[in-house]
Amino acid sequence: MMTPETDAENRSFATDLPVVEVHKLSKSFGARTALDNVSFSLPEGAFLSIFGPNGAGKTTLLRVISTLERPSSGAVRVFDLDLKEQPEAIREHIGFVSHRSLLYPDLTAEENLEFTARLYGMSDPARCATHMLATVELTARRHDLVRSFSRGMTQRLAIARALICDPHLVFLDEPYSGLDPHAVEILDELLATIRQRRSFIMVSHDLQKGFELSTHVLMLAKGRKELFAERSELAFESFANQYHAAVGMEVA
């Protein structure tokens, strides 16, 4: 378990239904259409990698499903909960990791995690923070201000923050952005250890990395779904060719 057993038991959540269902989802910002009639269904335990050129709608889709943006039209269900009607209930079961850390730089690593644990109503925030610092191998830096951390350490702490409530669905928005090779290796190992019992949705510009991690892939172009498939059905070379064709379409 990623958090103390008592909290994990109290926050347990399981369903045989799809973890995410997106039906004819559209999102506009004024006259600009960011998402256009996107639909897909993701089974529990899946790792979805979302690809597309800049401006394709990847991050907008991530933000909508994670309750950070409201859709303009269409429907989204997460754990069979309606996004528009039950966003707070959905937030209890999700974690979000961005290329921006969402951490407080003038607090210590331990203070950041304890603060997050309190927000989620965890029964023993200090114990939760201690556990997560050990999980991401930052115990020795627990009393250091986050502003003193390297990019790799900051990202590891951001993952600890996202996982402190033991979420069943984790959103990853370009988590490898700006990491050096050693930090990439650490993040790979960490993701491998936390995949059990969780589902993931990741936005990535790295075709090879995102494809390797995924069980399912989604490709967007101009806000529209160009491809949604299980990775096992695809060869990487043909997938990469289709992606580059979509990039050409986007800039044409």
N, C-alpha and C positions, 0 to 999 in steps of 0.2 A: 504494500500500500504506500501511496505517496504521502499520506498524512496519517496522524495517529488513528488507531483503529476505531476509537469511540466516535470520532467525527465522521470517519468514512462510513461507518454503519448507519449513522443518523442521516447521512446525505446520499444513501444508496439510491440508485436509479437504474432501471433496466427495462428494455422493451424489445419485442420481436419485430416491431415496425421499423421502417427505414429511419435512419438517424436524421436525415434531411430530405425533405420533399420540396422541390421548387416547381411551381406551375405557372407558366406564362408570365414570368416576372419581368417588369419593365421599371426603369428608373430614369427620370429626367431631371436635369438641373436647368430650369428656364427652357430655352429653345434647344438645348443640347440633350440628346438621348444617349445615356451612358450604358443602359441595358435595354435590350429589345426582345421581349417575348422569349425569355430563357426558361427552359424546363429540364429537370433531371431529378433522379431519385438515387440516394446514396445509402447503401446498407450499413448496418452497425458494424464497427470494427474496420471500416474502409479507411484508406489514405488517398484522398483526392488531391491531385496536383492540377492547378489551374494555370494555363499558359495563354499567351497572346502578346501582340506587340503593345507598345506604349499607347495608352488611350483606348484599349480594347474593352475595358470595363472590369478588369480582374479585381482590383482593390475595391471598387464599388460593390461588386457582388459579395465579396468577403464581408464588407461592412454591413450590408443589408442582412445577410444570414446571421451575423453575430449581433444583431439588434442595434447597431450604431447608426444605421440609416433606415428610414421608413421607405418601403417601395411605393412607386407611383401607381402601379396596378399589378394585378396578379396575386398569388398566394405563396406563402412559405410556411412550412411546418418543420419544427425542430423537436425531436423526441415526441412527435404527434401533438405538440403544443403550437397554437396559432401565433405567428410572429406579431401580428397587429394587436391581438387581444391579450396575449400572455407573455410580453417581453421580459418581465421581471422573473417569472418562473423559468424561462429559458436561460437567463443569465446565471442562475444558480448552478447550472451544469456545464458551463463553457469557460474556457480560458483563451486569452488572446496574446499572441507574441508578435510584435511588429519589429521592423528594422529600426524604429524609434523605441527606446527602452520603456517608456512610460513610468520610469522610476524617478524618485526625488533625489537629485544629485547631492543635496546638502544633508541628507540623512545617511546613516550607515547602512550597510547591507542588512544587518539584523533588524534595524528600525523599519526599513522598507517592508520587509516580509511580515513583521509583527503588525504593522499598520494594515496591510492587506488582509491578514488573517482576522483582524478585528472587524474590518468591513464585511467580511463574509460570515461573521458570527461564530467563528471557530471557538471551541470551549477553552483551549489553552494556546493562545497566540505565540507565546514564547517557545513552547515545545514544537509547534508547527514550524516556526522559523528555524529552530535548531535542526530539525529533521531535513528541511529543504536545503539548507546551507550545506549539509553533509552530502545530500543527493547530487548537488552540482559542484561539489568539491571546492567550496568557498569558506569552509569553517575558519580557516586561518585568517581570513579577511573580514570576519563578521563585524568588527568594530571600526572598519575603515569607511570613510565617506565614499559614496558611489562615484563622485566626480574624480576620484583618484584611480578608478578602474580602467583597465584596457578595454578595447572594444569587445574582445572575446569574453572577458569576465563580466562585463555589463550585460552581454546577451545571455550568458548562463544565469545571471541573477534574474533577468527578465523572465526566463523560462521558469525559474523557481517561483517567481511571483504568480505567473499564470497557472501553475500547477498546485498552488498551496491549498486550493479548495477541492482538490482531487476531481477535476472536471472530466466529464465523459466525452466531450468534444473540444478539441484544441484547434484554434485558428492560427496559422503561421503566415505572416505577410513578409515575404522576402527575408526569412530569418538568417540566411547566410550572407546577406549584404554587408560588405566591408570587413569580413572576417579573414584573418590570415590562415594559412594552411593548417597550423596546429589547432587553432580555434575551430576550424571546420571539422577536424577529426574528433575533437571533444564533443561538438554538437551532434555529430553522427552517432557517437557512442551513447550519448544521452537519449536521443530519440529512439534508438534501438531498445533501450532499457524501459522506456515508458510506453511503448506501443501497445502492450497487452492491456486489454479492457478499455481501450480508448479508440475514438475515431479522430481523424485529422483532415483539415482542409488547408492546403498551402498554396499561396501564390508564389510563382517562381519564374525568373527569367533564364535560369540555368536548365536547359532542356535535359541534359544528361542526368544531373543530380535529381531533378524533380521526377523524371521518368523512372529512375531506379528506385526511389522511395515509394512510389505510388502503387496502389492497387487499381485505381481508376484515374483517368485523365479527362480534363475538360479543356477545350480550346475555344477561345473567344476571338472575334474580330469585328470591329465596329459595333460592339455591344451585342452581337448575335452569337449564338452557339454554332460553331463550325464542326465540332466533334465532341462526343461524350462516349467513352468506351472503357471497358476493363483493359488494363495494361496487358494482360495475358493474351488478348486478342490482337495485339499490335506488335509489329517489328519496329525497333527504334528508328531504323533508317527511313522507312516509309512515313513514320510519324513526323520525323524531322523535316522531310520533304514537304509534307502537308503544312507544317508550321511555317516554313519559309515561304510557301505559296500564299499563306494567309497574311504574312508580313508584307509581301509585295502588293496584295490587294488593299491592305490598310493604307499604304503610302501612295497608292496610285491616284 
